[in-house]
Amino acid sequence: MEENKYLIKPDSKVAAFRSKNKVDIIYSSLIIPNELIDIARNKKYTVRTFGCQANERDGEIISGILEKIGYSKANSLEESDVIILNTCAIRENANERVFGEIGHLRVLKRNNPDLVFALCGCMAQQETTISKILSTNNQVDLIFGTHNISNLPDLLYQAYLSKEKIVQVYSKEGEVYEDLPSVRDSKTKAWVNIMYGCDKFCTYCVVPYTRGKERSRLKEDIIKEVNELVREGYQEITLLGQNVNAYGNDLNLGYNFEDLLKEVAKTNIPRIRFTTSHPWNFTKGMIEAIRDYPNIMPYVHLPLQSGDDEILKRMGRRYTFKEYLELYNLIRSTIPNVAITTDIIVGFPNESDEAFENTMKIVDECKYDGAYTFIFSPRPGTPAYLMKDEISSQTKSKRLERLIEATKKYAKLRNVEQEGKILKVLVDGPSKRNPDILSGYSEENKLVNFKGNPNSIGKIVKVKILKGKAFTLEGVQVDE
């Protein structure tokens, strides 16, 4: 019996499979039904994105496809004819936010029965999410996965035709699509995918199941995209991958992330950043490339997750705390004025007091410029979800409070060191809290609020730092 291609649910066992098959690179995939172009005429859309930078880039591509079809961007949810929630599954609170949003949007569907309400992204790749939506959320018309974005025109058309929910969520290793349009959220900063997926399978993480295997774009396609951004006047790009350090490993062309960094730097784009990096793949050559090329920013996000070897082993992180510290110190000693941030999870199943104290020791030694800190969130389908845990939620919360207090203290210490210095800041626009103050990021990725010329928005200017706080710097522009 032939499978209904509009009722395909995710399968985590299939999603976990990894082969040595060559990844397909597709340059012509977008097919738009003529009937959908007629339907989309004078209609508007909203794409609401949750989660990481990869999700944000997916959101830009989804918007690009919708505008290619003929939709225009809505100014509000109320005037939208299509609403797409582009979701994250990395932690439980992200799921709860999305389900809360689905509930709030129920009234819009009631007031406008012709509204097409869709959910996509990493949450769509999880069996538990699909089951819940199919059983309790009748207002959702369309669900599609991270591997189905190129099929959006057909899926959207079917959503208009069908009285049943359209569900198409492929669980597979994935391809690389090079032809998809996008509407970028900024005219000065751009995300540039260099690879997709992850093969690390950390025991707490859903990404290898939701994003497929590691698959790199060809360097020629990446450089072409960067050169186009240079011509359009972009000031900064961020090279994106679930683990950018692994770039090129799957291509077997003798060309790695270090090589790519250098070639991207030669395009003369003013600023280059990258995220996210895994300590396991971080090489000395990468560090030296950051040091040697002035347009590769002196900022590294280096996730620690835990400072205890036993916890790191059970997390599947593939490094020891000593190896991490050696890498951290090499980065600090090699790259002048480098800023380093990290991710840390507290309360991993049966994390002992000693294990937590080992993490605190690393924090005290590294004195990070910033840290993203979380209580462990068990994700269905991952090995850690099944691990027994006798640590109370109260204990975990107290540990998180201590950790936040320490990381905040060191972040302020690092920022106070910037007082009196003149930093180069790419101006994003007025501060969200004070329209009379400008806001932007330094080369070290520090948020700077400063008094300056409004004509500087979108430009890189010099700012003298007057005060360092825990999360921001304050200053005044010195080059009118």
C-alpha positions as CSV (number, residue, x, y, z in Angstrom):
1,M,0.0,0.0,0.0
2,E,1.4,3.4,-1.0
3,E,2.3,5.7,1.8
4,N,0.3,8.9,2.1
5,K,3.0,11.6,1.6
6,Y,0.8,14.1,3.5
7,L,0.7,12.0,6.7
8,I,4.4,11.2,7.4
9,K,5.3,11.2,11.1
10,P,8.8,11.3,12.6
11,D,10.7,8.2,13.7
12,S,13.6,8.8,16.1
13,K,15.2,5.4,15.3
14,V,15.4,6.2,11.6
15,A,16.6,9.7,12.5
16,A,19.5,8.3,14.5
17,F,20.8,6.2,11.5
18,R,24.1,7.3,10.0
19,S,25.4,5.9,6.7
20,K,28.5,6.7,4.6
21,N,26.4,7.6,1.6
22,K,27.4,10.7,-0.2
23,V,25.0,13.6,0.5
24,D,23.0,15.0,-2.3
25,I,23.5,18.7,-3.1
26,I,20.4,20.1,-4.7
27,Y,20.4,23.2,-6.8
28,S,16.8,23.2,-8.2
29,S,14.1,22.0,-5.9
30,L,11.5,24.7,-5.4
31,I,8.3,24.0,-7.3
32,I,5.4,26.4,-6.8
33,P,1.9,25.3,-7.9
34,N,0.3,27.9,-10.2
35,E,-2.9,27.5,-8.2
36,L,-1.1,28.5,-5.0
37,I,0.2,31.7,-6.7
38,D,-3.4,32.7,-7.3
39,I,-4.4,31.8,-3.7
40,A,-1.5,33.9,-2.3
41,R,-2.3,37.0,-4.2
42,N,-3.0,39.9,-1.7
43,K,-2.5,37.5,1.3
44,K,-0.1,38.1,4.2
45,Y,2.1,35.9,6.4
46,T,3.9,35.8,9.7
47,V,6.8,33.5,10.6
48,R,7.5,33.4,14.3
49,T,10.8,31.7,15.2
50,F,11.9,30.2,18.5
51,G,15.4,29.0,19.4
52,C,18.9,29.1,18.0
53,Q,20.6,30.8,15.1
54,A,20.0,27.8,12.8
55,N,16.3,28.3,13.4
56,E,16.6,32.0,12.7
57,R,18.2,31.2,9.3
58,D,15.5,28.6,8.6
59,G,12.9,31.3,9.4
60,E,14.5,33.6,6.8
61,I,14.4,30.9,4.2
62,I,10.7,30.1,5.0
63,S,9.9,33.8,4.6
64,G,11.8,33.8,1.3
65,I,9.7,30.9,0.0
66,L,6.5,32.6,1.1
67,E,7.4,35.8,-0.7
68,K,8.5,33.9,-3.7
69,I,5.0,32.4,-3.8
70,G,3.5,35.8,-3.6
71,Y,2.6,36.4,0.1
72,S,3.7,39.7,1.7
73,K,4.8,40.1,5.3
74,A,2.0,41.0,7.8
75,N,2.3,43.7,10.3
76,S,0.5,41.7,13.0
77,L,-0.8,38.2,13.7
78,E,-4.4,39.5,13.3
79,E,-3.9,40.4,9.7
80,S,-2.1,37.2,8.8
81,D,-3.5,34.7,6.4
82,V,-0.6,32.2,7.1
83,I,1.1,31.8,10.5
84,I,4.1,29.6,10.8
85,L,5.6,28.8,14.2
86,N,9.3,27.7,13.6
87,T,10.2,25.9,16.8
88,C,13.0,24.7,19.0
89,A,13.2,21.4,21.0
90,I,16.4,21.8,22.9
91,R,14.7,22.3,26.3
92,E,11.3,21.7,27.8
93,N,10.5,25.3,28.5
94,A,10.9,26.0,24.7
95,N,8.2,23.4,24.0
96,E,6.0,24.9,26.7
97,R,6.3,28.4,25.1
98,V,5.3,27.0,21.7
99,F,2.3,25.1,23.1
100,G,1.3,28.3,24.9
101,E,1.5,30.2,21.7
102,I,-0.6,27.6,19.9
103,G,-3.3,28.0,22.6
104,H,-3.2,31.8,22.3
105,L,-3.6,31.6,18.5
106,R,-6.7,29.5,18.7
107,V,-8.9,32.6,18.8
108,L,-7.4,33.8,15.5
109,K,-8.4,30.6,13.8
110,R,-11.8,30.9,15.2
111,N,-12.2,34.4,13.9
112,N,-10.7,33.5,10.5
113,P,-11.4,29.9,9.5
114,D,-9.4,30.4,6.3
115,L,-6.2,31.1,8.2
116,V,-3.6,28.5,7.6
117,F,-1.7,27.7,10.9
118,A,1.5,25.7,10.6
119,L,4.2,24.4,12.9
120,C,7.7,23.4,11.8
121,G,11.2,23.1,13.1
122,C,12.8,20.8,15.7
123,M,9.7,20.2,17.7
124,A,8.0,18.8,14.6
125,Q,10.7,16.2,14.4
126,Q,9.6,14.6,17.7
127,E,7.0,11.9,18.0
128,T,5.6,13.2,21.3
129,T,5.0,16.7,19.8
130,I,3.1,15.2,16.8
131,S,1.0,13.0,19.0
132,K,0.0,15.9,21.2
133,I,-0.9,18.2,18.4
134,L,-2.9,15.6,16.5
135,S,-4.9,14.8,19.6
136,T,-5.4,18.2,21.2
137,N,-4.7,21.1,18.9
138,N,-7.2,21.1,16.1
139,Q,-6.3,24.7,15.0
140,V,-3.0,23.5,13.6
141,D,-3.5,22.8,9.8
142,L,0.1,21.9,8.7
143,I,3.1,20.3,10.3
144,F,6.4,19.9,8.5
145,G,10.0,19.1,9.6
146,T,13.4,20.4,9.2
147,H,14.0,18.3,6.1
148,N,10.8,19.4,4.5
149,I,11.2,23.2,4.1
150,S,11.8,22.9,0.3
151,N,8.4,21.2,0.0
152,L,6.6,24.1,1.7
153,P,4.8,25.4,-1.5
154,D,3.2,22.0,-2.1
155,L,2.4,21.4,1.6
156,L,0.8,24.8,1.8
157,Y,-1.3,24.2,-1.3
158,Q,-2.5,20.9,0.2
159,A,-3.4,22.6,3.4
160,Y,-5.8,24.8,1.5
161,L,-7.3,21.8,-0.3
162,S,-7.6,19.3,2.5
163,K,-9.9,19.1,5.4
164,E,-7.4,16.9,7.2
165,K,-4.2,18.0,8.9
166,I,-1.2,17.9,6.6
167,V,1.8,16.2,8.3
168,Q,5.1,15.7,6.5
169,V,8.1,15.1,8.7
170,Y,10.9,13.2,7.2
171,S,13.3,11.4,9.5
172,K,16.5,11.0,7.5
173,E,20.1,12.0,7.2
174,G,19.3,15.0,5.0
175,E,20.5,16.8,1.9
176,V,22.0,20.2,1.1
177,Y,19.7,22.7,-0.7
178,E,21.4,25.5,-2.6
179,D,18.5,27.2,-4.4
180,L,16.1,28.3,-1.6
181,P,15.3,32.0,-1.5
182,S,15.4,34.0,1.8
183,V,14.4,37.3,3.3
184,R,17.2,38.3,5.7
185,D,16.2,39.9,9.0
186,S,19.0,42.5,8.8
187,K,20.7,44.6,6.2
188,T,24.0,44.6,8.0
189,K,24.4,41.2,9.6
190,A,23.8,37.8,8.0
191,W,23.7,34.1,8.9
192,V,25.6,31.9,6.5
193,N,25.0,28.1,6.8
194,I,28.2,26.2,6.2
195,M,27.0,22.8,7.3
196,Y,23.9,21.0,8.7
197,G,23.2,18.3,11.3
198,C,25.3,16.7,14.0
199,D,26.9,13.3,14.5
200,K,28.2,13.9,18.1
201,F,25.1,12.3,19.8
202,C,25.7,13.9,23.2
203,T,23.3,11.9,25.5
204,Y,21.2,14.9,26.4
205,C,20.8,16.5,23.0
206,V,18.0,16.1,20.4
207,V,19.8,17.9,17.6
208,P,21.3,14.7,15.9
209,Y,17.7,13.4,15.7
210,T,16.0,16.6,14.5
211,R,18.7,17.9,12.1
212,G,20.2,14.8,10.5
213,K,23.8,13.9,9.9
214,E,26.7,16.3,9.5
215,R,26.7,17.5,5.9
216,S,28.9,20.3,4.6
217,R,28.2,22.8,1.8
218,L,30.8,23.0,-0.9
219,K,33.3,25.9,-0.3
220,E,32.4,27.4,-3.7
221,D,28.8,27.8,-2.7
222,I,29.7,29.3,0.6
223,I,32.2,31.8,-0.9
224,K,29.7,32.7,-3.6
225,E,27.1,33.6,-0.9
226,V,29.6,35.6,1.1
227,N,30.7,37.6,-2.0
228,E,27.1,38.4,-2.7
229,L,26.7,39.7,0.9
230,V,29.8,41.8,0.5
231,R,28.4,43.4,-2.7
232,E,25.2,44.1,-0.9
233,G,27.0,46.0,1.8
234,Y,26.8,43.6,4.7
235,Q,29.2,44.3,7.6
236,E,29.1,41.0,9.4
237,I,28.4,37.4,8.8
238,T,28.1,34.5,11.2
239,L,29.1,31.0,9.8
240,L,26.5,28.6,11.1
241,G,26.6,24.9,11.9
242,Q,25.6,22.6,14.8
243,N,29.3,22.0,15.1
244,V,31.2,24.3,12.7
245,N,34.6,22.8,13.6
246,A,33.6,19.6,11.9
247,Y,33.1,21.4,8.6
248,G,34.5,19.4,5.6
249,N,35.0,16.1,7.4
250,D,32.2,14.5,5.4
251,L,33.4,15.8,2.1
252,N,36.8,14.1,2.3
253,L,38.4,16.8,0.1
254,G,41.3,17.7,2.4
255,Y,39.6,21.0,3.2
256,N,38.5,21.8,6.7
257,F,37.1,24.7,8.8
258,E,40.4,26.3,9.2
259,D,40.8,26.5,5.4
260,L,37.3,27.8,5.0
261,L,37.8,30.5,7.7
262,K,40.9,31.8,5.8
263,E,39.1,31.8,2.4
264,V,36.1,33.6,3.8
265,A,38.4,36.2,5.4
266,K,39.9,36.9,2.0
267,T,36.5,38.1,0.7
268,N,37.1,41.2,2.8
269,I,33.8,41.0,4.6
270,P,34.4,43.4,7.5
271,R,33.5,40.9,10.3
272,I,33.3,37.1,10.5
273,R,32.0,35.1,13.4
274,F,31.1,31.5,13.8
275,T,28.9,29.3,16.0
276,T,28.7,26.7,17.5
277,S,32.0,25.1,18.1
278,H,32.6,21.8,19.9
279,P,35.8,21.6,22.0
280,W,36.5,18.1,20.6
281,N,37.1,19.5,17.0
282,F,38.7,22.8,17.9
283,T,42.2,22.9,16.4
284,K,45.3,25.0,16.8
285,G,45.1,26.0,13.2
286,M,41.6,27.5,13.8
287,I,42.9,29.5,16.7
288,E,45.8,30.8,14.7
289,A,43.4,31.8,11.8
290,I,41.4,33.9,14.3
291,R,44.6,35.5,15.5
292,D,46.1,36.2,12.0
293,Y,43.0,37.6,10.2
294,P,41.8,40.9,11.5
295,N,38.3,40.4,10.1
296,I,37.8,37.1,12.0
297,M,36.4,38.4,15.3
298,P,38.3,37.7,18.6
299,Y,35.3,35.9,20.1
300,V,34.8,32.1,20.8
301,H,31.8,30.3,22.2
302,L,33.3,27.2,23.8
303,P,30.6,25.1,25.5
304,L,31.9,23.4,28.7
305,Q,28.6,21.7,29.8
306,S,30.3,20.3,32.9
307,G,33.6,20.5,34.7
308,D,33.4,16.9,36.0
309,D,35.0,14.0,34.0
310,E,32.4,11.5,35.0
311,I,29.5,13.8,34.0
312,L,31.3,14.6,30.8
313,K,31.6,10.9,30.0
314,R,28.0,10.3,30.7
315,M,27.1,13.3,28.6
316,G,29.1,11.8,25.7
317,R,31.2,15.0,25.3
318,R,34.5,13.1,24.4
319,Y,36.9,15.4,26.3
320,T,38.1,15.7,29.9
321,F,38.2,18.9,32.0
322,K,42.0,19.0,31.6
323,E,41.7,18.8,27.8
324,Y,39.1,21.5,27.9
325,L,41.3,23.8,30.1
326,E,44.3,23.2,27.8
327,L,42.2,24.4,24.8
328,Y,40.8,27.3,26.7
329,N,44.2,28.5,27.8
330,L,45.6,28.1,24.3
331,I,42.8,30.3,22.9
332,R,43.4,32.9,25.6
333,S,47.2,33.0,25.2
334,T,47.1,33.0,21.3
335,I,44.4,35.5,20.5
336,P,44.8,39.0,21.8
337,N,41.8,40.5,23.6
338,V,39.7,37.4,23.0
339,A,36.4,37.0,24.7
340,I,35.2,33.5,25.5
341,T,31.7,32.4,26.5
342,T,30.3,29.0,27.3
343,D,27.3,26.8,28.0
344,I,26.9,24.9,31.3
345,I,24.2,22.4,32.4
346,V,23.6,21.8,36.1
347,G,21.6,18.9,37.5
348,F,22.5,16.3,34.9
349,P,21.1,13.0,36.3
350,N,22.7,12.2,39.6
351,E,25.2,15.0,39.5
352,S,26.9,14.8,42.9
353,D,27.9,17.7,45.0
354,E,31.5,17.0,44.2
355,A,30.7,17.0,40.4
356,F,29.0,20.3,40.7
357,E,31.9,21.8,42.7
358,N,34.3,20.6,39.9
359,T,32.2,22.7,37.5
360,M,32.5,25.7,39.8
361,K,36.2,25.3,39.9
362,I,36.4,25.5,36.1
363,V,34.2,28.6,36.2
364,D,36.5,30.2,38.8
365,E,39.6,29.4,36.8
366,C,38.2,30.4,33.4
367,K,36.4,33.6,34.4
368,Y,34.2,33.5,31.3
369,D,33.1,36.7,29.5
370,G,29.6,35.3,29.7
371,A,27.8,32.0,30.1
372,Y,24.5,30.4,29.2
373,T,23.4,28.3,32.1
374,F,20.6,25.8,32.3
375,I,19.1,23.1,34.5
376,F,19.2,19.8,32.7
377,S,16.0,19.3,30.7
378,P,15.3,15.7,29.8
379,R,14.4,15.3,26.1
380,P,12.3,12.3,24.9
381,G,14.3,10.1,22.6
382,T,17.7,10.8,24.1
383,P,19.7,8.4,26.3
384,A,19.8,10.9,29.2
385,Y,16.0,10.9,29.2
386,L,16.1,7.3,30.6
387,M,18.7,8.0,33.2
388,K,17.6,7.7,36.8
389,D,17.9,10.9,38.8
390,E,17.6,11.3,42.5
391,I,18.7,14.9,42.8
392,S,15.9,17.1,43.9
393,S,14.7,20.1,41.8
394,Q,15.4,22.3,44.8
395,T,19.0,21.2,44.9
396,K,19.3,21.9,41.2
397,S,17.8,25.3,41.5
398,K,20.2,26.3,44.3
399,R,23.2,25.1,42.2
400,L,21.9,27.2,39.2
401,E,21.7,30.3,41.5
402,R,25.3,29.8,42.6
403,L,26.5,29.3,39.0
404,I,24.6,32.3,37.7
405,E,26.0,34.4,40.5
406,A,29.6,33.3,39.7
407,T,29.3,33.7,36.0
408,K,27.7,37.1,36.4
409,K,30.6,38.2,38.7
410,Y,33.3,37.2,36.2
411,A,31.4,38.7,33.2
412,K,31.4,42.0,35.0
413,L,35.1,41.6,35.9
414,R,35.9,41.1,32.2
415,N,33.7,44.0,31.2
416,V,35.3,46.4,33.8
417,E,38.6,45.6,32.2
418,Q,37.3,47.3,29.0
419,E,36.8,50.7,30.8
420,G,38.9,53.4,29.2
421,K,39.5,51.3,26.0
422,I,38.2,52.3,22.5
423,L,36.3,49.5,20.9
424,K,35.0,49.1,17.4
425,V,31.2,48.7,17.5
426,L,28.8,47.7,14.7
427,V,25.8,49.8,15.4
428,D,22.5,47.9,15.3
429,G,20.2,50.9,16.2
430,P,18.6,52.6,19.1
431,S,18.7,50.8,22.5
432,K,15.5,48.9,23.3
433,R,15.4,50.6,26.7
434,N,16.4,54.1,25.7
435,P,15.8,55.5,22.1
436,D,18.3,58.3,22.8
437,I,21.1,55.7,23.2
438,L,22.6,53.7,20.4
439,S,23.4,50.0,20.8
440,G,25.7,47.5,19.0
441,Y,28.3,44.8,19.4
442,S,32.1,45.1,19.7
443,E,34.5,42.8,17.9
444,E,34.6,40.8,21.1
445,N,30.8,40.4,20.9
446,K,30.1,42.6,23.9
447,L,26.9,44.6,23.9
448,V,27.7,48.3,24.0
449,N,25.2,51.0,24.7
450,F,26.5,54.5,23.9
451,K,25.8,58.1,23.1
452,G,26.5,58.7,19.4
453,N,25.4,59.9,16.0
454,P,22.1,58.2,14.8
455,N,23.6,58.4,11.3
456,S,26.1,55.7,12.4
457,I,23.4,52.9,12.4
458,G,24.6,50.1,10.2
459,K,28.2,51.3,10.4
460,I,31.3,50.3,12.4
461,V,32.3,53.1,14.7
462,K,34.8,53.7,17.6
463,V,33.3,53.9,21.1
464,K,35.2,54.8,24.3
465,I,34.1,52.5,27.1
466,L,33.1,54.4,30.3
467,K,31.6,51.7,32.4
468,G,31.5,47.9,32.4
469,K,28.5,46.1,33.8
470,A,27.7,42.4,34.0
471,F,25.9,42.1,30.7
472,T,26.7,45.4,28.9
473,L,29.3,48.1,28.3
474,E,28.4,51.8,28.4
475,G,30.3,54.4,26.4
476,V,30.5,57.4,24.0
477,Q,31.2,57.5,20.3
478,V,34.5,59.1,19.5
479,D,34.6,59.3,15.7
480,E,31.7,61.4,14.5
